[in-house]
Amino acid sequence: MRVHVLPGLCLGIALTSTVVAQTLSKPDGAWRGAIGASYTSATGNNESTNASLFADAVRQTEQDKMNASLRSVYGRQETNGVDELSASLLRAGVRYDLDFDDLKYGFVGFDSEKDKLADLKWRHSPSIGAGLHLRRTETFTFDVFAGYSYSREELYSGTTRSFNEGLLGEETTHKFTESTSFRQRLAIYPNLTDSGEYRLVFDAGLLAPLVDRWNLTLNTSVRYQSNPPPGIEKRDTLVFAGLQYGWGPK
């Protein structure tokens, strides 16, 4: 398992997976978003450079919702005079949800990911499905969903793999105060092409206000693949702790 932990000061202005978007949305049709970034550099006995970026944007009305997210991590380190890549990861996604009524909804999404250390040049995964709003209040939501996904992987080794996948998942939103929230999403992708194989995606994030538009954020992202390329670990975990700057109507 590789774990990337990137604390730091997050500066900037917002940018637009089905990665969990942390920006709190309101059904007023306005776009809202947030951005965070960090950079660290060490010299001397240990030489390393790390940079990260995370961003999201969301727009919601009474009938539909659009959200987009981006996560990026890059790092290098030098040990005993040998310079090597320690992280090179990019995850991005967009999803559109449409309510059919108070209970049922449909969605379409598209996710892209690359990770050089995992030999993943690109993975593109469009998806479509439907879900149920089992609980939806101002302070708590609980959805379950199912659907279909097509995953195409292009590896740095030159191999290309494609899979038909099922999609099963759940997600919740917990709003503790007007501006403090926790969100999590778990999705399982059973492989319909290679029976018995699967992918698992888990994202969670905590958002708490500090001053004006600045917020404290803690994000965890876990990816598990039962059939990775040879020599690649099955699980990868990304943790980001820092500050973010929000934009859009309060």
QUIWOHU-V285802 format. One line per field, one symbol per residue. burial: + if it has 9 or more other ideal C-beta (glycine too) atoms within 8 Angstrom, else -. A space follows every 10 residues. Layout:
burial = ???
This chain:
burial = ---+-+-+-+ -+-+++++++ +++++----- -+++++++-+ -------+++ ++++++++++ +--+++++++ ++++++++-- ------++++ +++++++++- ---+++++++ ++++++++++ -+++++++++ +++------+ ++++++++++ +++-+----- --+-+++-++ +++++---++ +++++++++- +------+++ +++++++++- ---+++++++ ++++-+--+- -----+++++ ++++++++--
